[in-house]
Amino acid sequence: MNKNCPYIVRCNECEFVSDILLDETLALNQRDFHSLETLHSVSIWCRASETWGLVTELMGVELK
């Protein structure tokens, strides 16, 4: 992943979408917070090349 790419966290089960985050750690924290608070499945998306794409790896760790 590129440094300082914009990330968003989206819930797969409700209408929750985070503000735009510029840090991988903040994206992971936001995902974990919403997931634990609601017990919902949450995904992280990154904007690269003018389109949003699902993130499968952050900080060298594969996301599930």
Helices and strands as residue ranges (DSSP letters): E 7-11, H 24-38, E 42-48, E 51-54, E 57-58, E 61-62
